[in-house]
Amino acid sequence: MINFTEPSITDLEKKYALDALEHGYLSGDKKYTKLCTEWFNAKGYKNFLLTTSGSSALELGALLTKIAPGDEFIVPSFTFSSTANAFMLRGAKPIFAEIEPGTMNIDADKIEALITDKTKAIVPVDYAGVSCDMDKIMVIAKKHNLFVVEDAAQAVGSFYKDEPCGLRADIACFSFHETKNYCMGEGGAVYIKDDELMTEAEIIREKGTNRKQFLNGLVDKYSWYKIGSSLLPSDLLAAVLYGQLERFDEIMEKRLHLWNYYYNSFEKLEKAGCITRPTVPSYAKINGHLFYILLSDIAERNAMLDYLRAHEVGATFHYVPLHSAPLGLEYGYKEGDLPITEEYAGRLLRLPLHFNMTDEDAATVVKKVEEFFNGKND
Ligand SMILES: Cc1ncc(COP(=O)(O)O)c(C=O)c1O
């Protein structure tokens, strides 16, 4: 079986994990959390905090916007539940936006029509590690005085124009889940543009206390200041992440190699009108997080999925659009409300892509996809 995804854990990650165990780097914000944070600081993420997951990074982001019951936030329907959950946990209502077909990202040109006097935030998602058109989104947000919380869970290592993904937004959230390019099992991070919000985030993340300031020697005792939670990951997991970050280029190169191989190999099928390949706009530099193809409709997508799985290729679909999921329906949405999202989500099929894959594996995947169409034409 060619697995859809696999983490790549080498002796380096094991060495750091063992070091963490042997030296008692177990709770949060110890040696390895600091090393990971400094690594991202050096990449330009001035205010950067590791969190227990991408989901908790989004929850922290939502708390910082002060979104409250009665408020609304604009989010693409084509995303993971966590993007919406984070804001709904604060009592806010999701306003689901359409995507643009090429990238599967929120259609920035359709955001403004969704803004009301209740809108508090725009939550774009960088699907497949391809950045949204952030300049366009930031102009809209500024005009209407809205927060932008970018769900960059899949976009670690990607760029928007000249900057690493996330830096244009007020707040950006990343994931280091086992399925992501750089993993620590469960983990995430948040980038916060504003320094004052960063101080607030440090307090929320440490159970509502200013323990961080105390540990940094800025105050001589710490106390309870805000409603908070425990959002800092174990340093043991940060040790695993630090190993991954030391292998950053190696992992990136391999993923881009596989992504480009798929992209080039599927040109023929696209020219023959069988599939559509992903679009990478000129403003985006990708991280090879995932590769998908678009089939002509959901029936063909599902047939392809069955065919590939029967031939030991771990392909999979992605997101049932949130507006058409059971909870989306409870919020008054119905099938047909977002036709582009529904169509493209139904046509999308993701192919295996991970560090441990060989060129031979990738060639097998391409061959099986081609065979599916050859069989149909016979
Ligand atoms: C777009 C998106 N948002 C949020 C998340 C949540 O991240 P995590 O699994 O680290 O909580 C994911 C990860 O699956 C994701 O792909």
The ligand as an SDF file (V2000), in Angstrom:
LIG
                    3D

 16 16  0  0  0  0  0  0  0  0999 V2000
   -7.0550   23.9660    7.4400 C   0  0  0  0  0  0  0  0  0  0  0  0
   -6.8380   23.3740    8.8000 C   0  0  0  0  0  0  0  0  0  0  0  0
   -7.1880   24.0740    9.8930 N   0  0  0  0  0  0  0  0  0  0  0  0
   -7.0040   23.5850   11.1160 C   0  0  0  0  0  0  0  0  0  0  0  0
   -6.4580   22.3480   11.3350 C   0  0  0  0  0  0  0  0  0  0  0  0
   -6.3180   21.8410   12.7250 C   0  0  0  0  0  0  0  0  0  0  0  0
   -5.0080   21.5500   13.0920 O   0  0  0  0  0  0  0  0  0  0  0  0
   -4.7180   20.4930   14.2500 P   0  0  0  0  0  0  0  0  0  0  0  0
   -5.0480   19.1440   13.7040 O   0  0  0  0  0  0  0  0  0  0  0  0
   -3.2650   20.6620   14.5290 O   0  0  0  0  0  0  0  0  0  0  0  0
   -5.5680   20.8620   15.4060 O   0  0  0  0  0  0  0  0  0  0  0  0
   -6.0540   21.5780   10.2240 C   0  0  0  0  0  0  0  0  0  0  0  0
   -5.4350   20.2650   10.4180 C   0  0  0  0  0  0  0  0  0  0  0  0
   -5.8690   19.2350   10.1480 O   0  0  0  0  0  0  0  0  0  0  0  0
   -6.2600   22.1010    8.9250 C   0  0  0  0  0  0  0  0  0  0  0  0
   -5.9040   21.4010    7.8420 O   0  0  0  0  0  0  0  0  0  0  0  0
  1  2  1  0
  2  3  1  0
  2 15  2  0
  3  4  2  0
  4  5  1  0
  5  6  1  0
  5 12  2  0
  6  7  1  0
  7  8  1  0
  8  9  2  0
  8 10  1  0
  8 11  1  0
 12 13  1  0
 12 15  1  0
 13 14  2  0
 15 16  1  0
M  END
$$$$
